[in-house]
Amino acid sequence: MSDVFDRIRDEIGKNDVLLFMKGTPVFPQCGFSAAVVDVLSQLGVKFHGINILTDGELRQGIKEFSQWPTIPQLYVKGEFVGGCDIIREMFETGELEQLMKEKGVTLAHAA
């Protein structure tokens, strides 16, 4: 499992905003992943998506790494933020936008 954890740490380290998801940002393959992609798109956040469906070891590894049982999982500047429900709630309250600003993530709001 340590090899998978190393891969996960590497991806988290090289991407300011990283989404472990089912499918891709262009073609999410579950409603929860699609919902988080939508939230990030509404905020105008550039992010990297990793499709866990193509790698069973990664799919299990990310759950153990974060100690969070579900996918998608959002990381911002190395910090695990949460899954779909948390991200949606943070978006609705303005917390997610505030977090992005505090972490220095550029937002390109679609006006």
N, C-alpha and C positions, 0 to 999 in steps of 0.2 A: 504493500500500500504506500510505502514511502516514495516510490518512484512517481506514483500518481500525485501524491501531495507536492512533490517537487515541481511537477508540470503545472499544477494548480497555482502554486506560489509564483512561478515564473510568469504565467498569464496575468495574474492579479497585479504583479509588479510592473509589467510593461503596458498595461492598459488602465488609463485613469478611470474609465467607466466600463465595467465588464458585466455582461449578462450571460450566465449559464442558463441555457434555455432548451426547449424542445423545438427543433427546427432552426431556421435562420431569421435574422431581422426582416428580410424580404418575404420569407415564407414561414411564419411561425406554424408549428404543427400541434399546438394546443391553445385553448382559449386563454389560459392563464399567462402563457408566454406572450400571446398576442396583446393582452391587456397591458403588460409591462412595456412592450415595444411601443404601444400607442401612447402611454404616459410619457415615455422618454422622448418620443417624436413631438408631442405637444409642447414639451419644455424646450425642444430644439437642442437636445443633448446628443453629441456624437458619442457613440458607444460601440464596443466590439461585442459581438454575440458568438458564443460557442455552443454548437449543437451537440448536446450530450447523447442524442439518439444514435449517433454514429460510433460511439465508443462506450461499451458496457462498463469497462473498468473506470472510466471517468465519471460515468453516470452514478455509480455507487460511491466512488471516491469523493466526489464533491459533497455528497450528503454527510459522509463521515468527517470530512475536513471542516465543514461549517457547523456540524452537529445540528443541521436543519434538515427535516425529512423530505421536503418537497422541492420541486423545480417549477418555476424559475428561481434563480438566486441572483441578486444584484449586489455588486461590489463597487464602491466609489473610493478612489484613491487608497486602495488596499483594505478598506473597511467593509465588512459584510453589513449590508443595510437591511435586507429582508427578502421575503417572497412577495407574491402577487398582492395579497390582501394588505400587507403592511405598506407596500409601495403605493397602491391605490389610495389608501387612507392618508398617507403622507402627502401625496399629490393634492388631494382634495382640501387639506388643511393649510397647504402652502409650505409645509415642513420640508418636502423634498426639494423644492426650489431653493429654500434657505440653505439646506445642507449642501447642495451643489455650489452655491455661491460661497459658502464658508470654506469649502474644500478647493475653491479656485477653478471649478469646472465652468467652462464657457457655455452660456445658454444663448441660443439664437432663436428667440421666440418667433413663431410664425404669426404675423400681425393680421 
